[in-house]
Amino acid sequence: MFETEAELDRLQALLDASLASSTAHLRSIITPGERTIPARRLTEILNGMCTLALSTVTASGEPRISGVDGHFLHGKWIFGTSATAAKARHLRARPAVSAAYLRGEEIGVFTHGTAHLLNPEDGPADPTWDEVKAHLIAHYGESPTGWGDVVYYRLEPHWMVVYAGDPDKVAPNAS
């Protein structure tokens, strides 16, 4: 777990506000207090690498979805791709993204927000980049930036909800 108490408080406030502002239909599925997971426990569950379905938008407004390695750090998703990938082009022009982490009916984490580039090729890195890079090296055993033109993003969420079929039985990520 990488989150400070303040970050856990912000994440919990985001989870609560997102669910409260959701449709009645979604609230009938993700029942507050019954099929949700509190922020602190969520950060324990989302350890290691989580495969995300990440959605970007083309210039003509068409959605595109692809898989990325997601790392949940400080209450936010971190993900990478090739700087020459279509999703990187989409993110440069239109940084709004949606991401979903799903494990069958056990857990679903749904996030909407804005992607911020952490390690641009042509400018200074984000102030958090050194910590993120250290986490990635610890996870992968080497720096993913050595794999070629890899760029990393932080998804700054403005909406996030969590579904848990049975919150007491959700195990930490196996990765």
ChimeraX attribute file (.defattr): number of C-alpha atoms within 10 A of each C-alpha:
attribute: neighborCount
match mode: 1-to-1
recipient: residues
	/A:1	16
	/A:2	14
	/A:3	18
	/A:4	12
	/A:5	10
	/A:6	10
	/A:7	16
	/A:8	20
	/A:9	15
	/A:10	15
	/A:11	23
	/A:12	19
	/A:13	12
	/A:14	19
	/A:15	21
	/A:16	19
	/A:17	15
	/A:18	17
	/A:19	20
	/A:20	14
	/A:21	11
	/A:22	13
	/A:23	10
	/A:24	11
	/A:25	8
	/A:26	14
	/A:27	14
	/A:28	10
	/A:29	13
	/A:30	19
	/A:31	13
	/A:32	15
	/A:33	9
	/A:34	14
	/A:35	18
	/A:36	23
	/A:37	24
	/A:38	15
	/A:39	22
	/A:40	18
	/A:41	14
	/A:42	21
	/A:43	21
	/A:44	16
	/A:45	18
	/A:46	23
	/A:47	18
	/A:48	22
	/A:49	19
	/A:50	21
	/A:51	18
	/A:52	22
	/A:53	18
	/A:54	21
	/A:55	18
	/A:56	23
	/A:57	21
	/A:58	15
	/A:59	10
	/A:60	6
	/A:61	9
	/A:62	8
	/A:63	11
	/A:64	15
	/A:65	15
	/A:66	12
	/A:67	15
	/A:68	17
	/A:69	16
	/A:70	26
	/A:71	24
	/A:72	23
	/A:73	19
	/A:74	17
	/A:75	26
	/A:76	20
	/A:77	21
	/A:78	24
	/A:79	24
	/A:80	19
	/A:81	18
	/A:82	16
	/A:83	17
	/A:84	11
	/A:85	12
	/A:86	15
	/A:87	23
	/A:88	21
	/A:89	17
	/A:90	18
	/A:91	19
	/A:92	13
	/A:93	12
	/A:94	17
	/A:95	20
	/A:96	19
	/A:97	23
	/A:98	22
	/A:99	25
	/A:100	21
	/A:101	19
	/A:102	17
	/A:103	14
	/A:104	8
	/A:105	10
	/A:106	14
	/A:107	22
	/A:108	17
	/A:109	19
	/A:110	18
	/A:111	24
	/A:112	19
	/A:113	18
	/A:114	18
	/A:115	23
	/A:116	18
	/A:117	22
	/A:118	22
	/A:119	20
	/A:120	15
	/A:121	12
	/A:122	6
	/A:123	7
	/A:124	10
	/A:125	13
	/A:126	15
	/A:127	10
	/A:128	11
	/A:129	17
	/A:130	13
	/A:131	11
	/A:132	18
	/A:133	18
	/A:134	13
	/A:135	17
	/A:136	19
	/A:137	14
	/A:138	12
	/A:139	15
	/A:140	11
	/A:141	10
	/A:142	13
	/A:143	15
	/A:144	18
	/A:145	16
	/A:146	8
	/A:147	9
	/A:148	9
	/A:149	13
	/A:150	19
	/A:151	20
	/A:152	23
	/A:153	23
	/A:154	24
	/A:155	25
	/A:156	18
	/A:157	21
	/A:158	13
	/A:159	18
	/A:160	22
	/A:161	22
	/A:162	24
	/A:163	22
	/A:164	21
	/A:165	17
	/A:166	14
	/A:167	17
	/A:168	10
	/A:169	10
	/A:170	16
	/A:171	12
	/A:172	14
	/A:173	13
	/A:174	10
	/A:175	10
